[in-house]
Amino acid sequence: MNDSSEVSCKEIQREKTYNTKEVMRKLRLPHATLLHWERLGVLSPRYTLSEGLRIKKYSKRDLERARLIQLLIKTGFYSFEKAVEKLEQLDH
């Protein structure tokens, strides 16, 4: 492994993550909506183990994607489906 890949691995470990309750509070979304968005692939949380429990963690990117979808829908020009399509276009 070279030095640059070691640095990026360390950076990933230090990346700010959010648990489910934090995401629900920040986005003002119910748990069922988060689960639905995960099933659709809009959010891609990572799982970590802590004291034998599997903990779901969302990245800053997950929050940014969800906020963008919310903003697009709020404009009134986008349905949820169209907002997700627009987001996928921006990702590519």
N, C-alpha and C positions, 0 to 999 in steps of 0.2 A: 504494500500500500504506500502510495507516495504522500508527501506532506500535504498537498492541496486536498486530497480526499479525506485525510485525517481531520483537517480543519473544518471541512464542510460537515462531517459527522458530528463534531463537537458543537458546531453552530446549530445543527438540527436538534440536538439534545437540549440546548438552551432556549430554543424557540418558545415563546409564550403560548401556552395552551389554555383552553377553557373547558370546564366541566359542563355537564348538561344544564345544571341549574343556572350557571353564569350565562350561558348562551340564551336560555329561555328569558332571563331577566334583561339582558342587553338588547335582544331582538324583539322582546315582548311577544313571544310566540309560545303557544302551548306545546307540551311534550309530544302530542300526537302529530303536530305539524312537523316538528323536527324529525320524527321517525319517518314520516311520509317523504320528506325531502331527501332523507338518506336513501330510502328505497328507490327513489327516482334518480339518485346519483348526483343530486345538487350539492349535498354535503357529504364529505368523506372523512368522518372522524377516525382517529387512530385509537387503538386499544393498548393499554399498558397494564401490567400486573402490579398490584400493590397489596402486600400482606395476603397474597393468595386470591385477591379479588380482581376481576377484570374491570378496569376503569376506562370509560370512553372519554377521549380528549379531542376537542375541536381546535383547529389551527386558526391563526389570524386570517389566513386566506379563506377559510370556511365562513368566518364572520363577514368578511368583506363581500364575498359572493352573495350571501344571504341578504346583506344590507342593500346591495345593488338591485337584487330582484325586488325587494320591498320598494325601493325608490322608483323603479321602472313601473311597477304596478300602481303606485300612488299617483303617477302622472296622469293615469287614466288612458294612456295610449297603448298599454300592454296588458294582456291577460297574463296569468301565471305562466302558461305554456309558451307564449311569445317572449316573455321576459327571460325564461330559461334558454330559449333558442338564441336570443340576442347575446346572452352571456356566453353560450357555447361558441358563437361567432367571434366574440372578443378574445376567447381563450386560444383560438387558432390563429 
